[in-house]
Amino acid sequence: QAVANQVVVVAAAGNAASETDLYCPAHIPELLCVSAIDSKDQLASFSNYGSAVDLAAPGVSIQSAVPNGYGYKSGTSMAAPHVAAAAALVKTALPDATSSKIGSLLTESSDDLGDAGWDEKYGSGVVNLANLSPTDLQNPPESQKPNKIILGNVERATNRLTINSLPTRVTSVILKDSSGKALSVQTPVNGSVTFTGLSSSTSYQIVACNDSGESEPLTVSTKYQSKSSGGSSGKKSSGNSLQNKTNEDDGTIETKPADGVVSEGVTNLPQLDTSTVQIANGGSYSFLVNDNHDIANIQVTVSDPAVASISLDDANDVRGAKYRITAKAAGRVQINVTYQGGLAPYRWKSYPQKVL
């Protein structure tokens, strides 16, 4: 939550003279990891090192507050506060800057030590605010901040939100609750992010972010927006047909007495919302639960097993988990999709929308 709320988090590298990848929270990429140097600008004998190190700071015989006065202490816990204080000073000059921006300013203005450029002992170097210029501490123009995410880029389900087609200058997307409290942050992969494990019928804010700041929030809800579609994706075979007729019904499957073999089509489950699909007794119909590929979190059932049965047809279909319903007798059944503990008959995924 601290990272999602743009708090600069500084971590001591650790005092085991070992690799930072073995230690938490030093190994977390979103944090500023600080190693310790001595009075000769050499890595302290106890300091951890490694790929997670971002900066170095004095950490040997540092005067510090101790019970009943002051004393001298050594450790990466003495080095990390130098960087935290430097970050706080930068934050006073750039109150709207993201944690990533502040981290970049600190690393880019550091005094290089050890091998040229970054190295595993000192990171980018020793923190040194004197290397920052007045221009560095000016707020960036509003035009450099990312634009507000548009609703057309958002796919909604009752437990997740997916944001697609993000511009390249968006470095992260923050999910906030309705009051603006940050809950999670995601880095785009191929221009897309997905937030999962959300509460159904709940409003959230989505904010695009880069080093210059945050966009205006977009408020969306995980409440399923019901849509229905006429026509059938099923294919006709001789002597019979699969019908998908649109009406203001209750979204059930209706079976009828046998009169031949049905050659099934495949439809997305949300298209069955407010529709009745008629299947001949003994025939079958396939559909996709296409917004959650983790079948361990999906349970698909029918309201009356005497009328129809349900089975997993293909868990690896690239479009989603493919299920098959087979008619056993005349009657009406409802398909229920239970995922991550919530019951949602059909109404749990919005249609993909065009980018506006």
C-alpha positions in Angstrom: 0.0 0.0 0.0 2.9 2.4 0.7 4.3 1.8 -2.8 0.8 2.2 -4.3 0.4 5.5 -2.5 3.6 6.9 -4.0 5.5 6.7 -0.7 9.3 6.6 -1.1 10.3 3.4 0.8 13.9 3.1 1.7 15.3 -0.3 2.8 18.6 -1.1 4.5 20.6 -3.6 2.5 21.4 -5.8 5.5 24.4 -6.5 7.6 25.4 -10.1 6.7 28.1 -9.3 4.0 25.9 -11.3 1.7 23.7 -11.0 -1.4 20.6 -8.8 -1.0 18.4 -11.2 -3.0 18.4 -13.3 0.2 16.9 -10.6 2.4 13.6 -8.9 2.7 12.6 -6.1 2.2 16.0 -5.2 0.6 15.3 -7.4 -2.4 12.0 -5.7 -3.4 12.5 -3.8 -6.7 10.1 -0.9 -5.9 12.2 0.1 -2.8 15.4 2.1 -2.6 18.0 -0.3 -1.2 20.9 1.3 0.6 24.3 -0.3 1.3 26.8 1.2 3.9 30.2 2.8 3.3 32.9 3.7 5.8 34.9 6.9 6.2 37.1 5.9 3.3 34.2 5.5 0.9 34.7 1.8 0.9 31.9 -0.8 1.3 31.6 -1.5 5.0 32.8 -5.0 5.9 29.3 -6.0 7.2 27.2 -4.5 4.4 25.2 -6.6 2.1 25.6 -6.1 -1.7 24.0 -7.3 -4.9 21.5 -6.6 -7.7 19.0 -4.8 -5.4 21.3 -2.1 -4.2 20.3 1.4 -5.5 22.5 3.8 -3.4 25.2 3.9 -0.8 25.4 6.1 2.3 27.6 6.5 5.4 27.0 3.6 7.8 30.0 3.2 10.0 30.3 5.0 13.4 27.3 7.2 12.8 26.2 9.4 15.7 22.6 8.4 16.6 20.1 8.7 19.3 20.4 6.0 22.0 18.8 5.6 25.4 19.8 8.5 27.7 21.6 10.5 25.0 23.7 9.9 21.9 26.1 7.2 20.7 27.8 5.9 17.7 26.3 3.0 15.7 27.2 1.1 12.6 25.0 -0.8 10.1 23.0 -0.4 6.9 20.3 0.8 9.3 22.5 3.9 9.8 23.0 4.4 6.1 19.3 4.1 5.0 18.2 7.2 7.0 20.6 9.4 5.0 18.7 8.4 1.8 15.3 8.6 3.5 16.1 12.2 4.6 17.3 13.1 1.1 14.1 11.8 -0.4 12.1 13.8 2.1 13.9 17.0 1.1 13.2 16.3 -2.6 9.6 15.6 -1.7 9.3 19.1 -0.1 10.4 20.6 -3.4 8.3 18.3 -5.6 5.3 17.4 -3.5 3.5 15.8 -6.5 6.4 13.8 -7.8 6.0 10.0 -7.8 8.2 7.8 -5.8 9.8 6.6 -9.0 10.7 10.2 -10.0 12.2 10.9 -6.6 14.2 7.7 -6.7 15.5 8.6 -10.2 16.6 12.1 -9.0 18.5 10.5 -6.1 20.3 7.9 -8.1 21.1 10.2 -11.1 22.6 12.8 -8.8 24.7 10.4 -6.7 28.5 10.4 -6.6 29.8 7.3 -8.5 31.9 4.8 -6.5 33.5 1.5 -7.5 33.1 0.4 -11.0 31.9 3.1 -13.5 28.1 3.4 -13.4 26.0 1.0 -11.3 27.7 -1.8 -9.4 26.5 -4.3 -6.9 28.4 -2.7 -3.9 27.4 0.9 -4.2 24.5 0.9 -6.7 24.5 4.2 -8.5 26.7 5.8 -5.9 26.7 7.8 -2.7 23.6 10.0 -2.3 24.5 13.7 -2.8 21.7 16.3 -3.1 24.3 19.0 -3.9 24.5 17.6 -7.4 20.8 18.5 -8.1 20.2 21.7 -10.0 17.2 24.1 -9.5 15.8 22.8 -12.8 15.8 19.3 -11.4 13.5 20.5 -8.5 10.9 22.2 -10.7 7.5 20.6 -11.1 7.0 19.2 -14.5 4.4 20.7 -16.9 0.9 19.2 -16.5 1.2 18.1 -20.2 3.8 15.5 -19.2 1.4 13.7 -16.9 -0.5 10.8 -18.5 -4.0 11.4 -19.8 -7.0 10.0 -17.9 -7.8 6.4 -18.7 -10.9 6.2 -20.9 -13.8 3.9 -20.1 -13.5 2.2 -23.5 -10.2 0.7 -22.5 -11.6 -1.1 -19.4 -13.0 -4.6 -19.3 -15.0 -5.3 -16.2 -15.9 -8.4 -14.3 -17.3 -8.9 -10.8 -13.9 -9.7 -9.4 -11.4 -8.0 -11.7 -10.7 -5.0 -13.9 -8.5 -5.2 -17.0 -7.2 -2.0 -18.6 -6.0 -2.3 -22.2 -4.3 -0.2 -24.8 -2.3 1.9 -22.4 0.0 4.6 -23.9 3.7 3.8 -23.8 4.4 6.7 -21.4 2.2 5.2 -18.7 4.7 3.4 -16.4 2.2 2.1 -13.8 -1.5 2.0 -13.1 -2.9 2.5 -9.6 -6.1 1.0 -8.3 -7.8 3.0 -5.6 -11.0 2.6 -3.6 -13.9 5.1 -4.0 -12.3 7.5 -1.5 -9.0 7.6 -3.3 -7.0 5.3 -1.1 -4.5 3.3 -3.1 -5.0 -0.4 -3.0 -2.6 -1.8 -5.6 -0.2 -0.8 -8.3 0.6 -2.7 -11.5 3.2 -2.2 -14.2 1.8 -2.6 -17.7 2.7 -5.7 -19.7 2.2 -5.2 -23.5 0.1 -2.1 -22.7 -2.3 -3.9 -20.3 -2.8 -4.4 -16.6 -5.3 -6.6 -14.6 -6.4 -6.2 -11.0 -7.9 -9.3 -9.5 -9.6 -10.4 -6.3 -11.9 -7.4 -6.2 -15.3 -7.1 -4.5 -18.4 -7.4 -6.7 -20.6 -4.4 -7.3 -18.0 -2.0 -5.9 -16.7 1.3 -7.2 -13.0 1.8 -7.8 -10.8 4.5 -9.2 -8.1 3.8 -11.9 -5.2 6.2 -12.2 -2.5 6.2 -14.9 1.0 7.2 -13.6 4.4 8.2 -14.9 7.4 9.9 -13.4 5.7 13.3 -13.9 2.6 12.4 -11.8 -0.8 10.9 -11.9 -3.7 11.3 -14.3 -7.2 12.2 -13.2 -8.9 9.1 -11.8 -11.5 7.1 -13.8 -14.3 5.7 -11.6 -15.6 2.3 -12.6 -17.7 -0.4 -11.0 -17.3 -4.1 -10.9 -21.1 -4.5 -11.2 -21.8 -6.5 -14.3 -23.4 -4.4 -17.0 -25.9 -6.7 -18.6 -26.0 -6.9 -22.4 -27.8 -9.4 -24.6 -27.1 -10.4 -28.2 -29.5 -11.9 -30.7 -28.7 -14.5 -33.3 -26.9 -17.7 -32.8 -23.3 -18.8 -33.0 -24.5 -22.4 -33.4 -24.3 -24.3 -36.7 -27.2 -26.1 -38.3 -27.1 -29.8 -39.1 -29.6 -31.8 -41.1 -32.9 -32.3 -39.3 -32.2 -30.1 -36.4 -30.8 -26.7 -35.3 -29.4 -24.9 -32.3 -31.4 -21.8 -31.5 -30.3 -18.8 -29.5 -33.2 -16.4 -29.4 -33.2 -13.1 -27.6 -36.0 -12.4 -25.2 -36.5 -10.8 -21.8 -36.2 -14.1 -20.2 -34.3 -15.3 -17.1 -31.2 -16.5 -18.9 -31.9 -20.2 -18.8 -31.2 -23.2 -21.0 -34.3 -25.0 -22.3 -34.1 -28.6 -23.6 -36.6 -30.4 -25.7 -37.4 -34.0 -26.8 -34.9 -35.7 -29.0 -35.3 -35.2 -32.8 -31.8 -35.6 -34.1 -28.2 -34.9 -33.2 -27.2 -31.3 -32.6 -23.9 -29.9 -34.0 -23.0 -27.4 -31.4 -21.5 -23.9 -31.7 -19.5 -22.0 -29.2 -20.7 -18.8 -27.6 -19.3 -16.6 -24.8 -21.3 -17.1 -21.6 -22.4 -13.5 -21.2 -24.3 -13.8 -24.6 -26.7 -16.2 -22.9 -27.8 -13.4 -20.5 -31.5 -12.7 -20.9 -31.6 -15.4 -23.6 -33.1 -18.9 -23.9 -31.2 -21.6 -25.8 -33.1 -24.6 -26.9 -31.1 -27.9 -27.1 -32.5 -31.3 -28.2 -32.6 -34.0 -25.6 -29.2 -35.8 -26.0 -27.7 -32.9 -27.8 -25.0 -30.6 -26.4 -23.9 -27.0 -26.5 -20.5 -25.5 -25.8 -19.7 -22.1 -24.3 -16.8 -20.1 -23.0 -16.1 -18.8 -19.5 -13.6 -16.4 -21.0 -12.6 -14.0 -18.2 -10.9 -16.4 -15.8 -8.5 -19.0 -17.1 -7.6 -20.3 -13.6 -10.1 -23.2 -13.6 -9.2 -23.9 -10.0 -11.2 -20.8 -9.2 -14.2 -21.7 -11.4 -17.1 -24.0 -10.7 -19.8 -24.3 -13.3 -23.0 -26.0 -12.4 -26.6 -26.4 -13.6 -29.7 -25.8 -11.4 -31.2 -29.2 -12.2 -28.8 -32.1 -13.0 -31.7 -34.3 -14.0 -32.3 -32.0 -17.0 -28.8 -31.4 -18.2 -25.2 -32.1 -17.2 -22.2 -29.8 -17.3 -18.5 -30.7 -18.1 -15.2 -29.0 -18.7 -14.6 -29.5 -22.4 -11.2 -27.7 -22.9 -9.3 -25.9 -20.1 -6.7 -24.7 -22.6 -8.8 -23.0 -25.2 -7.1 -19.7 -26.0 -10.4 -17.9 -25.7 -11.1 -19.1 -22.2 -12.3 -22.2 -20.3 -14.6 -24.1 -22.6 -17.5 -26.0 -21.0 -20.2 -28.3 -22.5 -23.8 -28.6 -21.4 -25.6 -31.8 -22.5 -29.4 -32.2 -22.4 -30.7 -35.2 -20.6 -34.4 -34.6 -20.5 -37.0 -31.9 -21.4 -37.0 -29.0 -19.0 -35.3 -25.7 -18.1 -32.0 -25.2 -16.2 -29.8 -22.2 -15.3 -26.1 -22.2 -15.6 -24.3 -20.9 -12.5 -20.7 -19.8 -12.6 -19.1 -19.7 -9.1 -15.6 -18.2 -8.9 -13.5 -17.1 -5.9 -16.5 -17.7 -3.7 -19.1 -15.5 -5.4 -22.2 -16.8 -7.3 -22.8 -15.0 -10.5 -25.1 -16.6 -13.0 -23.9 -15.2 -16.4 -23.6 -11.6 -15.1 -19.9 -11.3 -14.4 -18.2 -10.0 -17.5 -18.8 -6.9 -19.7 -18.3 -7.1 -23.4 -14.9 -5.9 -24.7 -15.2 -2.3 -25.8 -13.6 -0.4 -28.7 -10.9 2.1 -27.8 -12.4 5.6 -28.2 
